[in-house]
């Protein structure tokens, strides 16, 4: 090594050492942030379990809410309302989301400006706050041109709009994970584009589609802000009997119970939170099982 190259080598060594120290410090800060988040999360879960476990009984799911006897009241109307709204959300968002993803991924020409505009808007809509979808549904569905009122269908439409961009994005990622050779082989054997998509691509992408859909539904079930805007009643003592029935959901019921003065109402709120957590964990467990059970390694 010549004398002229020694300073350059020393400079490169110092730069690498400085970069290594910076990376180590950055990684340490990230781990510290993760540890703090976990501490707060475990603390919140411990409080919820401690105060809500005693009320997590049969009365919670078999009895209706009561303003007079909260000690024996339940959240049956909110539970059934959550199931109704979640079912309508899935019926609206799932076929529309999958169909839009199939079009954008398999048929749309990315060179066309309108397809690029659609993709850009979908990516932006995935980051829009949930309350915006509630305002949109309030202006066009609850009131405005449609005017169906504050019913189950309106809540389902609001949550379907909320999770539709997420379903489209996750479905597109699942379709992209299918190797191109599968499509080329099917087309080479004489299948049409639709036959290839329906019989080869979609079955191979089902695990990713199911996982993304269930995770999106988990987010929808835990939302309260858009439902409050579209008129989900905070105190309902009957189960919804149709898509045009009044309703409430578990998040809205919890929102109504927490500010109450009596400790019995707060205990009921903690139990309802625990019940909602159990439902969400069950849905996430199903998503993980579907992914591990049907995932293919290409």
Steps between C-alpha positions, in 0.01 A plus 500: 500500500643839400525803727224679306246226564555484879290809588219375277505158666497658845209722398302199375570315824382794712188535285415133540556516876280809525227335293520189719463706818207694349325177398551351846362811671201509264428131561525554877251791481259284299523216752445747784188639330373146444561412865312811619206422272488141630511620861206736447309236304548233767401750770176585318421133438568418865258771615232384256534136603506584870187716491307322229559133571247490785220620267598273212218256563188367333303815588732704283384332178150388597355817655420841360648829624332663798531843656342380825686174575846515345621226738305237302473679164658377182590615150300256289354770275847641435640154426224420252532847349873442450427170325237659276717796404804277452305266273373782280848652489644170375223453242566845354876538532623150420360451145562863403853498638599172338343596167678837498832337589461240223427771246791720604749215524397274213316711243578869544762659278743685731593732214152656499471813711162408649632169634794681659256752650287218644804335658618830649158573648470152650836539672397840634160377616664229711649774719186714534371527862200286581286798598512628140320187381239560769443855376476375141245235593303748710477746213406254225344192661350590837380833363542651156405310184449155655356598842459153650555633851720381784455128439717192479551540125645848545751373754599215270552739208716732712728218614509348150628830362755507781655160428449487122840657415673264742338195342594620151864554597539169684325308222731652241800396706360147522450491121854625443636216711373247242787429257467629148579152368158379627324753281724440199456124523122526519481741207739284298267202542212694345321640804350847479611783725188462715542123529862548604404758762203304635647151504871558556585841641216556747518152663874545548447845655218397736721480815626855456155630409339332801769626737475859379120493508480366854753755625303777329179371659672502838570868453141568396350321801712709737397835350262734683552848349330442160211314661437779750483746210252289304272470801580172674282542808698487823229327705296226334319227695396284204681297239488621138266293285599622154713734297257788561491457877645729764818363653807552711840331504752400764735798445207743516362328810841524667517868405166548676589303814843643582387855602236368743541586869417164657775242530266226378473670161877525474541135591251416226701717259821314589323168446371619161854608406628158600227334292593715200868410544408131508302538175787685330759248618282217369476667159876558488561139603280384211698723262831355621366145471375558145833649399702213645258230383462598136811705427707370212874531458584579140 
